Amino acid sequence: MVAAAERARPPLATRIASVLALAKYAALPRCLVRHISIALENGKLVMRFSHSPSLTGDLEHFQYDTFIARCGPRAWADAYVTFALKPTGLSIK
């Protein structure tokens, strides 16, 4: 049986590329998201929460400016992270 998350996910061939280069997402000003940091490590985006250092996850591109946070079995379920382009810069929805 296919999990609901896999059914909802479009096939790789139909996904739309991210709007910005990965390094631009990693340059998100810390003041906009306070307790979350985004870093580019080994060609992948990584999200970390300063209040819970064990909550660290790789951001896998989904489509456009939406990524899936894959945090492993001991953290939390996979979550969607969407970056919003605003006149003041990027923010996370």
C-alpha positions as CSV (number, residue, x, y, z in Angstrom):
1,M,0.0,0.0,0.0
2,V,1.3,3.4,-1.0
3,A,1.5,6.0,1.8
4,A,-0.6,9.1,1.5
5,A,2.5,11.4,1.2
6,E,3.8,9.4,-1.7
7,R,0.4,9.5,-3.5
8,A,0.2,13.3,-3.1
9,R,3.7,13.8,-4.4
10,P,4.0,14.4,-8.2
11,P,6.4,12.3,-10.2
12,L,9.9,13.6,-10.5
13,A,9.4,14.3,-14.2
14,T,6.6,16.8,-13.5
15,R,8.2,18.7,-10.6
16,I,9.0,22.3,-11.1
17,A,12.5,23.6,-10.3
18,S,13.1,25.9,-7.4
19,V,13.0,29.6,-8.2
20,L,16.3,30.5,-6.6
21,A,19.7,28.8,-6.3
22,L,20.1,26.8,-3.1
23,A,22.7,29.2,-1.8
24,K,20.0,32.0,-1.8
25,Y,17.8,30.0,0.5
26,A,20.7,29.4,2.8
27,A,21.3,33.1,2.9
28,L,17.9,33.7,4.7
29,P,18.5,36.4,7.3
30,R,18.3,34.9,10.8
31,C,16.2,37.8,12.1
32,L,13.3,36.7,9.8
33,V,13.1,33.2,11.3
34,R,14.8,33.7,14.7
35,H,15.1,30.1,15.9
36,I,15.6,28.4,12.6
37,S,18.8,28.3,10.6
38,I,19.1,27.1,7.0
39,A,22.6,26.1,5.7
40,L,24.0,24.7,2.5
41,E,26.0,21.6,3.3
42,N,27.5,19.2,0.7
43,G,25.2,20.7,-1.9
44,K,22.0,20.2,0.2
45,L,19.9,22.5,2.4
46,V,19.8,21.7,6.1
47,M,17.4,23.1,8.6
48,R,18.2,23.4,12.3
49,F,16.2,24.6,15.3
50,S,18.3,26.4,17.9
51,H,15.9,25.5,20.8
52,S,16.0,21.8,19.9
53,P,19.4,20.9,18.4
54,S,18.3,17.3,17.8
55,L,15.7,18.6,15.3
56,T,17.8,18.8,12.2
57,G,16.6,17.9,8.8
58,D,17.7,17.8,5.2
59,L,15.5,19.9,2.9
60,E,14.6,17.9,-0.3
61,H,13.2,20.1,-3.1
62,F,9.5,19.4,-3.8
63,Q,8.5,22.1,-6.3
64,Y,8.9,25.8,-6.8
65,D,9.9,27.2,-3.4
66,T,8.6,24.3,-1.4
67,F,10.9,21.7,0.2
68,I,10.3,18.6,2.3
69,A,12.1,18.5,5.7
70,R,13.3,15.0,6.2
71,C,14.3,14.8,9.8
72,G,14.7,11.1,10.4
73,P,12.7,8.6,12.5
74,R,13.5,10.0,15.9
75,A,12.5,13.7,15.3
76,W,9.1,14.3,13.7
77,A,7.2,13.4,10.6
78,D,8.3,14.9,7.3
79,A,7.1,18.4,6.9
80,Y,6.7,20.8,4.0
81,V,8.6,24.1,4.2
82,T,7.7,26.9,1.8
83,F,9.9,30.0,1.3
84,A,8.1,33.2,0.3
85,L,9.7,35.9,-1.8
86,K,8.9,39.3,-0.4
87,P,10.2,42.8,-1.0
88,T,12.2,42.5,2.3
89,G,13.7,39.2,1.3
90,L,12.8,35.6,1.9
91,S,10.7,34.2,4.7
92,I,9.4,30.8,5.6
93,K,5.7,29.9,5.6
